[in-house]
Amino acid sequence: FFVAGNHDEFREADKKAFLETVRRLGINVLNNEKIDLRGLQLVGVDFKDADKKDNFKKLLAKIGIEKTHPSILLKHVPLDLEVAAEAGISLNLSGHTHRGQMPPINWITQRVYHGFAYGMKRLGEMHSFTSSGVGTWGPPIRIGSRSEIVEIEFE
């Protein structure tokens, strides 16, 4: 499953072509929607549509999260997580931060993302995991931040 991030949206025409390629590869693109996976709600929001707190709140209300069922939210940026927690999300999965890539940016990202810049954290009843991802932005260098692909197993 896939949701669009900020680097997928430089131009709308490029985004559409990119997402069609992702779909042709057999990857399910979640674009502001919820699907049911045998009782698990998988919710995916587009970066551009969920980048402002009010928009994100309206989007989750429209999607209609069942608070009594487990849910996973795919949201590129780990911001406004209190909105997701209030909506009843069980687990948020994000990226975007690159874990800061190098000092002092890593300290800045921790502050900007309210402590959710990397790793597994908890906000009330909701868990949130932010990956450092595989790429970089700006200079192609990482110091104290490794590229990663995360596999999460549920028991």
C-alpha angles and dihedrals in degrees: 000000000000140000126192119255134196095275090056093061110059091118127008093229091053091048093053092049091046094050091048089054090050090051092048088055088061097255116137111233113210109206109183093317146112128227128189118234103188093308097329115110112219111194125188126187128191116242095233095047094048100039095103122059096232092047091049092050092050091046094054091046090052092048089054111220114208102225092202093059127069115258141187121203121204106204120160097215122047095224132119089021091156086069090056092046092050090049089058101256112163099197131014120200119197143159127173099108099081082210086277092295094232142359128313093018091061090062091047093051091051089056097042092049094043095241094314096100093111142007137008115324136162131231110185106303093342125092120209130195123192119191125207088225128209104276139062136222125218109357113026093236137107126195115180091356122089127200112248146179109206126214115197119197122196120203 
